[in-house]
Amino acid sequence: AQKVTQAQTEISVVEKEDVTLDCVYETRDTTYYLFWYKQPPSGELVFLIRRNSFDEQNEISGRYSWNFQKSTSSFNFTITASQVVDSAVYFCALRGTQKLVFGQGTRLTINP
Amino acid sequence: GAGVSQTPSNKVTEKGKYVELRCDPISGHTALYWYRQSLGQGPEFLIYFQGTGAADDSGLPNDRFFAVRPEGSVSTLKIQRTERGDSAVYLCASRPGLAGTGELFFGEGSRLTVL
């Protein structure tokens, strides 16, 4: 069975602070894909990043960075110098064969 | 169209009624998914189509839920004898090709309220 756990239900920080969203996953598949999606108040899920299980290289995209550690089954997401527009619910997700399984999400609030 | 389109965006119905929710995926996307998202929860998988056939319907909660994709493009999620617990946002997503690497592109969802 596949499972994604996002232990942080809500996080609130002041603008310009760095914030890390945790994601831990479980799967028996040897090949799998990990994702992060953002869900702003409008409701639409916006794709942020995909990593496959063979590529543990960390990635940085502007203020966003991702730390994939297979040894701890974690795929954490860090926002540097947070902005109010980063406020949203963030979902970590896992796909083995075809079905994408989501975590419960972390509601991030960036206060001005 | 440019993105995944879902209609209606909002549906209010009475308990016991029949409801259809429509999804128009991105042109050329062969894989289509339905998810259900309750308030404060992550999206919950319902069913996945590859072409016209349901490749995985393990997430459908019971036999009141059914989905079709007769021509391999538009899909309809059908809910019979609706119950208050069916109230949620129903999300549709599509993905190109048969390869399992691509991300899913989501629509804005259909919010269903059962009174």
Contacts between the chains, C-beta under 8 A, distances in Angstrom:
chain1	res1	chain2	res2	distance
A	4	B	42	7.9
A	6	B	42	8.0
A	33	B	100	7.2
A	33	B	101	6.3
A	35	B	103	6.2
A	37	B	106	7.8
A	42	B	108	7.2
A	43	B	89	6.7
A	43	B	108	5.8
A	43	B	109	5.7
A	44	B	106	6.1
A	44	B	107	7.3
A	44	B	108	4.7
A	44	B	109	7.4
A	45	B	43	7.3
A	45	B	91	7.0
A	45	B	93	7.7
A	45	B	106	4.0
A	47	B	103	4.5
A	47	B	104	7.4
A	47	B	105	7.1
A	50	B	101	7.3
A	50	B	102	7.8
A	50	B	103	5.2
A	52	B	101	6.7
A	91	B	42	5.6
A	91	B	43	7.3
A	95	B	100	6.9
A	97	B	100	6.7
A	98	B	31	7.4
A	98	B	48	5.8
A	98	B	50	7.6
A	98	B	55	6.3
A	98	B	56	6.3
A	98	B	100	6.1
A	99	B	45	5.5
A	99	B	48	6.1
A	99	B	56	5.7
A	99	B	58	7.8
A	99	B	59	7.8
A	100	B	33	7.0
A	100	B	45	6.9
A	100	B	93	7.9
A	100	B	104	5.9
A	101	B	45	6.6
A	102	B	35	7.9
A	102	B	42	3.8
A	102	B	43	4.9
A	102	B	44	7.6
A	103	B	42	5.5
A	104	B	41	6.3
A	104	B	42	4.8
A	105	B	41	7.5
A	105	B	42	5.0
